[in-house]
């Protein structure tokens, strides 16, 4: 009798502990959502799959609107270099193709994916073509462009390869213009500082 009672108690305690942990994780997720507005968006991957950006909570995120036929397209090389250098430390680069600037991203998602993989060996996440400004502006970019982030400040995205950096807590912390290379000292300094900051 005593042994059965003890075993039952242990099993019951274990179940309650697991339930408590699960509830705690659910609460933590809700709290993270409250402090990570930049990750409260769902986007479509270059393969047509829905991606919840909240999966990148806890990482440093570099968001870039990209194009395949731009004078700054070689920045793909720098983006891939950053990805390879810092991915293990928690950096994720997100590429968002856009055809709004000089029609420099005219191809399909399949064309873009092939170009990126064969020309620049891109292995960071890429997304489907979107509008980053105007009446059909993606809500994610509407949110980012309305923030007064240094050094560029707020306002409409001006060209391909603008860069937004989001820290581990999901807070956007910096914005750089198109002509600033991803591997520029000022960009990498912000990334490294964000990577070193505990969430």
Steps between C-alpha positions, in 0.01 A plus 500: 500500500768746605714422196206544264412827667857622474526408132168666426613812681824509307318459169248766594776740608687436176192572293431822690863608460488440125171687473648786700804519272279493191288782638813696583626463145165616366516806725859572394398486136223750561740729684753474217226594257423813702860621487575387145263694272737474205455123499119504511472445125453206271675505164523264203826322426650490152361144478147619575482386862367713784770613741416636844776747580453428871715191441798738492438629854826490692710558189648813349320557170635688199214588263588605144288577193696349212509498120685293239575764237612795709838668515505397865409136435859396588402578860359147495861388541535711814166381638606139451836575665321642806273197508794261495695701758230556759219246450639274773495796738134577428484721191239433235491689169159532332485597132182653353504541119328811369442625145401857588834668433582524133334165429818331616336183629286394201534124531284242672578359843654198328723730291606694808576185699710355219688827451579537871614142542710473183650852497551567871445163675232660717398273785316745726115518491350665193140607457252557220490832312322777685439874493703687760333837436183645348136398521578127504786528748544187710394572861839377624681767301238760582576439865878515452507807277288701745756460779756772562805275492852633479698574302255538210185591690140428406331536165434323175754247381698669227664216307607137501716365781387713791582327827314471830648337808276345767650397833447181698196641681330574168561874511621676182818686592657631177437583136762545230464631147554309178854619437624385840640151450383225736862443603568870562656564839202696629258221408712217635558694823124517566458130417781390730375717786150354458636145489693561823197641678310253713129482432 
